[in-house]
Every structure is written in structure tokens, then in C-alpha cells.
Amino acid sequence: MTGRIDRRFAALREEGRAALMTFVMAGDPDYETSLAILKALPKAGADVIELGMPFTDPMADGPAIQAAGLRALKTGQNMKRTLTLVREFRRGDAATPIVLMGYYNPIYVYGGKRFLADAKSAGVDGLIVVDLPPEEDAELCLPALKAGLNFIRLATPTTDDKRLPTVLKNTSGFVYYVSITGITGSAAPDTRKVTAAVKRIKRHTKLPVCVGFGVRTAEQARAIAADADGVVVGSALVEAVRKSLGPDGKATPAMVASVADLVRTLANGVRAAKSGHSGAREARARNP
């Protein structure tokens, strides 16, 4: 299966750089603003978009993403509206990969078979469902692959070499490495440990390895992009949305530009690592 995700990573390999992957919550802080933010992301430098599916009990998420989900739910965001959001985005962008990220409950409530068909027709490329382990692949992973959607797995600092093949077995698109133990946005990643983990995972798979959780600054993005195939930023963008809310808790005219400016800064950080990639390749060529 070759889709938008595979094509995007192939193009980035040609460029010799990592992907900037941005996470935003569908419907945060309202549907129209969420759509405007979504449309602004690729123009600001996002290579892949992860779109959160709001849920009332997001156990792996920190306060920032939890609050974003609750803001979205409060304005009536649901799975149907999330898929409509993707469909509207696709009218102006046929190339940027979109991955829906979240928990199984909203998918189960919507109906698994119906969800996969509607997600595919809307223009979704992949799924990250954080609470479905590989042992439950028959529930959603295998049907998703059959429907033509990538199913992306999470690997963590506690995923050892014995467990890794099980995690990778039906993974497609890319591998998402969670750089810290704990919830999203709770700590900054240790670059040295992340580098070692990425290299270890790459010994088990040819898929791109992307790193998320805790990445907030252009400097962190640049450091991780030197070895990973992608850098995921979520909590920092969701916080940019929160900080741009008015006193009434609603979107302000500056919100979309504020998020786009941060993405632009992060994209510059990721792209600055390109020269590091090239230098490393040249050094290896001189000293095989």
C-alpha cells in the first residue's frame, strides 16, 4: 500500500531531511477556527498533520491536550464533524497526509466498519489509536489496513527488543516513538536517549521512525531531527491555541496566525538539521 504518508516520507528522504508533524485537536476551540488552523499548517511548514479525536477520558494526554479535547467537545465536536473537517480540508489540499489520533471509544461508538469507510472517503490516511495493543489487531488494525488506511503504532522507552517485533508486526506508514515515559507535554526529551532508541528501532524496521511527546522548541526539534525521520509537536501548538483565547474563552483574530508562527519556527528548526544529515553522510563516506 503506497499512500500519501509513504509518498511524503519518500519525498523528504530525497530532500535529506526529517518531517515536521503537527498535532492539533479537531474542533478546538470551535469548528471554523479549527478548519482555518488546519489549512494554515502545511503553508507554515507542517509535512504531516495529526488530528486529535476529542474524547472525555484521554488517559495518555497531559493537561494541555485534555483541555483542548474538552473545549472541542463543549462546542459540539464529534466524530462526524471531525471527518467533515478532514473532507473540507481535502478540498484545498490533496497532498498533506492526515492521521487521526486518539482513543478507541469514539470509533467504537461511531461503528468500526462505518468509521473506516467514512474516514477513507473523507481523505484520512492513517490512524493512531493509543489504547489498542497489538494483541487486539483484529479489532481495528487489520480491518484498517484492508480499507487502505495506515495503522501507526507507538513504541516507548519501555518497549524492549523482545516486545518490539510484536509492536511492529502490522504497523505501516511510520513508527511513533514516545520519547518520555508519562503523559504528553509532561517533560522534555533526553536527546541522547532518543537518538539511541531511534537507532535501536531502525534495526528492526525500514519504516520511518518519528519522535513525539515533550518537543516544544525549534532547538529540540532540530536536535531530534538529526537522527529521527520525523518530529511530532502537539502540546506546544495546543497551548498556542489556549493562549490565544479571549476572556470569553473563544477564538481571537490572532489565533490562527499565532499557531502558524510557531509551526514556522519549528519547521525552521527541523530544516536546519538537514545540513547535519548531509555532514554526517559526508563524514561516513570519508571514514567508512
C-alpha positions in Angstrom: 0.0 0.0 0.0 1.5 3.3 -1.1 -0.4 6.3 0.0 0.2 10.0 1.0 2.3 9.1 4.0 4.7 6.8 2.1 4.9 9.4 -0.7 5.6 12.2 1.7 8.4 10.4 3.5 9.9 9.3 0.2 10.0 13.0 -0.9 11.6 14.0 2.4 14.2 11.3 2.0 15.1 12.9 -1.3 15.4 16.2 0.4 17.6 14.7 3.1 15.5 15.9 6.0 13.0 14.9 8.6 9.3 15.6 8.7 7.6 18.2 10.9 4.5 16.5 12.2 2.0 18.8 13.9 -0.8 17.7 16.3 -3.9 19.8 16.8 -7.3 18.9 18.3 -10.2 18.7 15.9 -12.8 21.3 16.7 -10.6 23.3 19.1 -11.7 25.9 20.1 -14.5 25.8 17.5 -15.2 24.1 14.2 -14.5 27.1 11.9 -11.3 28.2 13.7 -10.1 24.6 13.8 -10.5 24.3 10.0 -8.6 27.6 9.5 -5.8 26.3 11.7 -5.7 23.0 9.7 -5.5 24.9 6.4 -2.7 27.1 7.8 -0.4 24.2 9.0 1.0 23.0 5.6 1.6 26.6 4.5 3.6 27.2 7.7 5.8 24.1 7.2 3.9 21.1 8.5 4.7 17.9 6.5 2.2 15.6 8.2 -0.8 16.5 10.3 -2.1 14.5 13.3 -5.6 15.4 14.1 -6.9 14.6 17.6 -10.3 12.9 18.0 -11.8 14.6 21.1 -12.6 12.2 24.0 -13.8 12.7 27.5 -11.2 10.4 29.2 -7.8 10.8 27.4 -5.6 8.8 29.8 -2.3 9.3 27.9 -2.7 13.1 27.5 -1.4 15.9 29.7 -3.5 18.9 30.8 -3.0 20.9 27.6 -4.4 18.3 25.3 -7.1 17.2 27.7 -8.3 20.8 27.9 -8.2 21.1 24.1 -10.4 18.0 23.8 -12.9 19.4 26.4 -13.0 22.7 24.6 -13.8 20.9 21.3 -16.5 18.7 22.9 -18.1 21.7 24.5 -18.8 23.2 21.1 -20.3 20.0 19.8 -17.3 18.4 18.1 -17.9 14.7 17.4 -16.6 12.0 15.1 -18.9 13.0 12.2 -17.8 16.7 12.5 -14.1 15.5 12.7 -14.4 13.6 9.4 -16.2 16.6 7.8 -13.3 18.7 8.9 -10.9 16.4 7.0 -13.2 16.4 4.0 -13.3 20.2 3.9 -9.5 20.4 4.3 -9.1 18.0 1.4 -10.9 20.4 -1.0 -7.8 22.6 -0.9 -5.1 20.1 -0.1 -4.8 16.7 -1.8 -1.2 16.0 -0.7 -0.6 16.6 3.0 -1.1 13.3 5.0 -3.6 13.4 7.8 -3.5 10.9 10.7 -6.4 10.7 13.2 -5.0 10.2 16.7 -6.9 9.3 19.8 -8.7 6.5 21.6 -10.9 3.6 20.5 -14.1 4.5 22.3 -15.3 7.3 19.9 -14.5 4.9 17.0 -16.4 2.1 18.6 -19.4 4.3 19.3 -19.4 5.5 15.7 -19.2 1.9 14.5 -15.9 0.4 13.3 -16.8 -0.6 9.8 -18.7 2.7 9.2 -15.8 4.7 10.6 -13.2 3.1 8.3 -15.3 3.6 5.2 -16.1 7.2 6.1 -12.5 8.0 7.2 -11.1 6.7 3.9 -13.7 8.6 1.8 -13.0 11.8 3.8 -9.3 11.7 3.0 -7.8 10.3 6.2 -4.5 8.5 5.6 -3.7 6.8 8.9 -4.8 6.1 12.5 -3.0 6.2 15.8 -5.2 4.5 18.4 -3.3 4.7 21.7 -5.3 2.2 23.7 -5.5 -0.7 21.3 -2.5 -3.0 21.8 -1.1 -5.3 19.1 -3.0 -8.2 20.8 -6.2 -6.6 19.6 -5.2 -6.1 16.0 -8.2 -8.0 14.7 -10.5 -5.3 16.3 -9.4 -2.4 14.1 -5.8 -2.6 12.9 -6.3 -5.4 10.3 -9.6 -4.0 9.0 -8.0 -0.6 8.7 -5.1 -2.0 6.6 -7.6 -3.8 4.5 -9.5 -0.5 4.0 -6.3 1.2 2.8 -5.5 3.2 5.9 -2.1 3.1 7.6 -2.2 1.9 11.2 0.6 3.5 13.2 1.9 2.0 16.4 3.5 3.7 19.4 6.9 2.4 20.7 8.0 3.7 24.1 11.2 3.7 26.2 9.9 0.5 27.9 9.4 -1.3 24.6 12.3 -3.7 24.6 13.8 -5.8 21.8 11.6 -8.7 22.7 8.4 -6.7 22.5 9.3 -4.6 19.5 8.6 -7.2 16.8 5.1 -7.6 18.1 4.5 -3.9 18.1 5.9 -3.6 14.5 4.2 -6.6 13.0 1.2 -4.8 11.4 2.5 -1.2 11.7 2.5 0.8 8.5 3.2 4.4 7.5 5.7 5.1 10.3 6.6 4.2 13.8 5.7 6.8 16.5 8.4 6.7 19.3 7.2 8.2 22.5 10.3 9.9 23.8 9.3 10.0 27.5 7.5 7.8 30.0 4.4 9.6 31.2 1.7 11.8 29.7 2.0 14.2 26.8 3.8 17.5 27.4 5.0 16.5 30.9 8.8 16.6 30.3 11.4 17.4 27.7 13.0 14.5 25.9 16.6 13.5 26.5 18.2 13.8 23.1 20.9 11.2 23.7 18.4 8.6 24.9 16.1 9.4 22.0 18.9 9.0 19.4 19.9 5.6 20.9 16.2 4.5 20.9 15.7 5.6 17.2 18.8 3.7 16.1 17.6 0.6 18.0 14.1 0.7 16.5 15.6 1.2 13.0 17.5 -2.1 13.4 14.0 -3.8 13.5 12.2 -1.9 10.7 12.6 0.0 7.5 9.7 2.3 8.3 10.3 5.9 9.2 10.7 6.5 12.9 9.1 9.7 14.3 9.6 11.1 17.7 7.0 12.9 19.8 5.9 13.8 23.4 7.7 16.8 25.0 9.0 18.5 21.9 8.3 22.2 22.3 11.1 24.3 20.8 12.9 24.7 17.5 16.1 23.7 19.2 14.6 20.4 20.5 13.1 19.8 17.1 16.4 20.4 15.4 18.3 18.0 17.8 15.8 15.2 17.3 15.5 15.7 13.5 19.2 15.0 13.2 18.5 11.3 13.7 14.8 10.7 13.5 12.7 10.7 10.4 10.1 12.9 11.9 9.5 15.2 14.9 6.0 15.5 16.4 4.8 18.6 18.2 1.5 18.7 19.9 1.2 20.2 23.4 3.0 23.4 22.4 0.6 24.0 19.5 -2.4 23.3 21.6 -1.0 25.7 24.2 -0.7 28.3 21.5 -4.4 27.9 20.9 -5.2 28.3 24.6 -3.1 31.4 25.0 -4.9 33.0 22.0 -8.3 32.6 23.6 -10.2 35.7 24.5 -11.5 36.5 28.0 -14.8 34.8 27.0 -12.9 31.5 26.1 -13.5 32.0 22.4 -11.1 32.3 19.5 -9.5 35.7 18.8 -8.5 37.1 15.4 -4.8 36.4 16.2 -5.2 32.7 16.9 -4.5 31.2 13.5 -1.5 33.4 12.9 -0.1 32.6 16.4 -0.3 28.8 15.7 1.1 29.2 12.2 4.0 31.4 13.5 5.0 28.7 16.0 4.8 26.0 13.3 7.0 28.1 11.1 9.6 28.4 13.8 9.6 24.7 14.4 9.8 23.9 10.7 12.9 26.1 10.5 14.4 24.1 13.4 13.7 20.8 11.6 15.0 22.0 8.3 18.2 23.3 10.0 19.0 19.7 10.8 19.3 18.9 7.1 22.9 20.2 7.0 23.7 18.0 9.9 22.4 15.0 8.0 24.5 15.9 5.0 27.6 16.4 7.1 27.1 13.1 8.8 26.8 11.3 5.5 30.0 13.0 4.2 31.9 12.1 7.3 30.8 8.4 6.9 31.9 8.5 3.3 35.3 9.8 4.3 35.7 7.3 7.2 33.8 4.1 6.3 
